[in-house]
């Protein structure tokens, strides 16, 4: 498979990229090199090789204890704003139901 300059220009247009002439040429060469490498890998002989597999030993796991260490400080002390067990945030103007377009008319 080969890639043409027109292919790169088409993809750049779909991605809304503005590429210069040199960039298109460079990307065309780079993409072609990648496709050539895929062809090389596709043609590699894999017969007679050992199949890969997961090792028999597992990764060490940490002890799972129900008494995990608590945070240094309670959440309400580190929260910027806290009320009745919840983080609070400033109200967004969009949540007030006022449409800014209506206000300007």
C-alpha positions in Angstrom: 0.0 0.0 0.0 1.3 3.4 -0.8 0.2 6.8 0.5 0.0 9.8 -1.8 0.3 13.5 -1.1 -3.4 13.8 -1.9 -4.2 11.3 1.0 -2.3 13.4 3.5 -3.9 16.6 2.3 -7.4 15.0 2.5 -6.8 13.8 6.1 -5.3 17.2 7.1 -8.5 18.8 5.7 -10.8 16.5 7.6 -8.8 17.3 10.8 -8.9 21.0 9.9 -5.1 21.2 9.9 -3.4 23.9 7.9 -0.2 22.3 6.6 2.5 23.9 4.6 3.9 22.3 1.5 7.0 21.0 3.3 4.9 19.6 6.1 2.7 17.7 3.7 5.8 16.3 2.0 7.4 15.2 5.3 4.2 13.6 6.6 3.8 11.8 3.3 7.3 10.3 3.6 6.8 9.5 7.3 3.4 7.8 6.8 4.9 5.8 3.9 7.8 4.7 6.1 5.3 3.5 8.7 3.3 1.5 6.1 6.5 0.0 4.7 7.5 -1.1 8.2 4.1 -2.7 8.7 4.7 -4.7 5.5 8.1 -5.8 6.9 6.5 -7.0 10.1 3.7 -8.7 8.3 6.2 -10.7 6.3 8.2 -11.8 9.3 8.3 -15.6 9.9 6.8 -16.6 13.2 6.6 -20.3 12.6 8.6 -22.5 15.0 8.9 -19.8 17.6 7.9 -20.3 21.2 4.5 -18.8 22.0 4.5 -16.1 24.6 2.6 -16.6 27.8 2.1 -15.1 31.2 4.6 -16.2 33.9 3.3 -18.6 36.5 4.2 -16.4 39.4 1.9 -13.5 40.2 2.8 -10.0 41.3 3.1 -9.4 45.0 -0.1 -7.9 46.5 -0.4 -5.6 49.5 -2.3 -6.9 52.5 -5.9 -5.9 52.3 -6.9 -4.6 55.8 -10.2 -3.0 56.7 -8.4 -0.6 59.1 -6.8 1.4 56.4 -5.1 4.6 57.5 -7.4 7.6 57.6 -6.6 10.9 55.9 -4.4 13.2 58.0 -7.2 15.8 58.2 -10.9 15.5 57.9 -12.3 16.4 54.5 -14.2 19.4 55.9 -10.9 20.9 56.9 -9.4 20.7 53.4 -12.5 21.5 51.4 -12.8 25.1 50.1 -16.4 25.0 51.1 -18.3 22.4 53.1 -21.9 22.1 54.2 -23.8 19.2 55.8 -21.3 16.6 54.7 -20.9 17.9 51.1 -18.5 20.0 49.1 -20.2 23.2 47.9 -19.4 25.2 44.9 -20.4 28.6 43.7 -23.6 28.6 41.7 -23.3 28.9 38.0 -25.2 31.7 36.3 -26.4 29.2 33.7 -28.2 27.4 36.5 -30.4 30.4 37.4 -32.6 30.0 34.3 -31.8 33.4 33.0 -30.9 33.5 29.4 -28.3 36.2 28.7 -29.8 36.8 25.2 -33.2 37.6 26.8 -31.6 40.1 29.2 -29.9 42.1 26.4 -33.2 42.5 24.4 
